[in-house]
Amino acid sequence: MRKIALVAAASAAALTLAACSEATEDSAEVTAENAAADTEANMEAAGDTVESGAEEAAMEAEAAMQDETMDEAAVD
């Protein structure tokens, strides 16, 4: 009788661990997907910032080369 109870308890523990592992895998997948989405958004924002800075630097360089103000360079 003791062996049967022990086997039943071991089986229940194994099933619990298997279910827990599946839930953990699902959670890890969701976390990885969220991290990828955040990374993509941050990279896009960084790209926009770099592009904006490059445009401003080009405008400042043009203004300096042509001895203009920034407003005059923006019109060109």
Contacts in CASP RR format, 6 or more apart in sequence:
PFRMAT RR
TARGET T0000
AUTHOR 0000-0000-0000
METHOD contacts of the structure
MODEL  1
MRKIALVAAASAAALTLAACSEATEDSAEVTAENAAADTEANMEAAGDTV
ESGAEEAAMEAEAAMQDETMDEAAVD
59 70 0 8 1.000
59 73 0 8 1.000
59 74 0 8 1.000
60 70 0 8 1.000
60 73 0 8 1.000
62 68 0 8 1.000
62 73 0 8 1.000
62 76 0 8 1.000
63 69 0 8 1.000
63 70 0 8 1.000
63 72 0 8 1.000
63 73 0 8 1.000
66 72 0 8 1.000
66 73 0 8 1.000
66 76 0 8 1.000
68 76 0 8 1.000
END
